Amino acid sequence: MGLPGKHQFGKLNKDDDQVVTFVEKKVTRARMEFLKELLEHNGFEVIVQEIPGKTEEDPTLYTVAVTDLVFNPTTYIFQRRLKTPDGRKVTQDYWFQRTTETPPQYFEQRKKRQ
């Protein structure tokens, strides 16, 4: 899974006038909660829309969006503009919950060795 290069925005509901930036669509409850906590910690107003399953056996999924139309997950992650709740910079692996580690950039590692 990679980060989308295209900035995705639009309306959550056809009847709603509010335009949002879509962070991720059709995610699980655990993923939604992770993103919501991370984004709110970074000062974004998060809107979550529940997508009920087509049948009772299908899980409920969620769309996560923010009201900031400038927000682009790819840009914010690679520019290291997002911080974890404990103050570390968010990496792509942290964003996708592959790891809780957030190693520093190459130049920061090099500086420490000298």
Protein Blocks (a to p, Z undefined) as FASTA:
>chain_A
ZZdfbdcdddfbfklmbdcddfbgciafklmmmmmmmmmmnopacdddddddfbfklccd
dddddfblkbcfklmmmnopaccfkopacdfklmnopafcdcddfklmmmmmZZ
